[in-house]
Each structure stands twice: as C-alpha cells, then as structure tokens.
Amino acid sequence: MTTLPHSRYCDEIAHQVGQLRGVLTSGVELSATVPTCPDWTFEQLVRHTGGALRWVDALVRTRAEEEIDEAQVFLGGGPEAQGDVAALDAWLAETGELVVGALREAGPDAKVWAWAGVHTSGFWARRMAHEVTVHRADATLAAGLPYEVADDIAADAIDEWLQIVEFVQRTDPHDAARELRGAGRSIHLHATDAAPELNAEWLVELTEDGVVWRRGHEKATVALRGPLTDVLLAFYRRLPLDSPRLEVLGDRELLEFWLERATFG
C-alpha cells in the first residue's frame, strides 16, 4: 500500500500539534476526564502525547539501533508543575518543533529502531502523524469542540491501523488477535463524502490465515458507512456505532467483535 510523502507526514505532525495546542488553550479544564480515554485527565492526555513525540525525537535524532527506555525521555512528562496551561503549551510547542525537525533532517530512509518491522525514520513520521491526529480527536471531543481532519490523512490512518493489525497477528498472536481468524466474515468501510479518486473504501476479510484487506467497494458481512472522519473515529473506537452520523448495515455484532479485538497488542 502506497503511503503519503514523508514531508506530508512531517507537515501534519506540525499541524496537529498546533491544533492540539489550540484545544489546550481553549479554556478546557486540565482536570477534566477524557471520555474516549477514561483513565486519563486532559492534562495526562497532553503529557502522554507530547511524551510520545519526544520519545520518537530521541529515537530518530540518535538513529537508535534498539529501543530507548521511554522513562529516559520522560514519556508522559512535561513541566514539573501540574495545572499550568502556559507551561504545558510552551512544552508542547517545543516538542513539536523538536520531533518535526528531527524527522525532516533524517528524511524517510534513515535506519531507526521501530517495533513494527519497518526500521526507518519514515515509519515514525507516519506513526506520529496518526498518533497525534487520533489523540487530538480525544482532546477535541473532551473539550466539546468540532473535529476535522484532512481526507488523505484520515484514509492513510485507516490503512495504517489495518497494517498494524496484520503485523500483530503475524508476529504477536495474542488471544484477541487469534480470535479475529476465521473464514467467511468480512467488513466493508465506506466513506460517503470523500472524492472518488481517493478510493476511500475498504474491504477487511477475516480468514483462517489472518486479516486480509484492500481498498475498494465490495459486498461484505457488515458495512460501516458515513463521512470519512466519522468512519475513522469509529474504527479507532472514538465514535460510537450508534452515532447518527454513521450507518451500520448487516451483521453489527461482527463489527463490534472486530472493534473489541483489533488492538496494537
């Protein structure tokens, strides 16, 4: 599957960090619970996201050949004082500049340790673009603000998620991933508002050998239809299937089964 240009991912990380900073400084309470990540407060969400970006900055900047302990770069860190919006905003701004600078300087092909079998800086540019895109959705939904994302990024985020599920099934077949095996079941995702040239439709087949997927319009056991951003959010479990913006046709239980089991690991 073709990915977006490296520069596009770098641009999107910078854009999403800027958008997240906008939510942070919108007046939302830092102590507010994040509905889509209920174990976190809003401040913890921001610190986690910034910490993940700083971890990737350390990996890429040092051309790490093995995993760096997240604690060494304060994953989930940030300003020492809790509840300081200005300090958290400044830290997040610096974080974005650091990681985007490291990724741009490295280019897409620098050798860097990664956990999904693709050991390049390009892997991390793509992963962080979608990491921040989805966590910015968490922040935006918690703040009660509207959420939008560019169509090319939303479609690529669905591609990447399916590739991650494939990778987990192939290399770390935990119980949840094993349960996704089995012939004769399929899921169709259909973005109703995307330009035809984007081909924003997917067929996901659950086979005895694992998940197989491709872009395209095909009949399936169950279909999830709606605007591309909403399909993305539902597929990442950020929007409930009973949202009025979505339509589920066919075996809803299969889609729920998938959403419960399609995880990183």
Summary of the structure (lengths in Angstrom):
residues: 265
radius of gyration: 18.5
end to end distance: 22.1
largest distance: 54.0
contacts: 844
relative contact order: 0.12
helix: 51%
strand: 14%
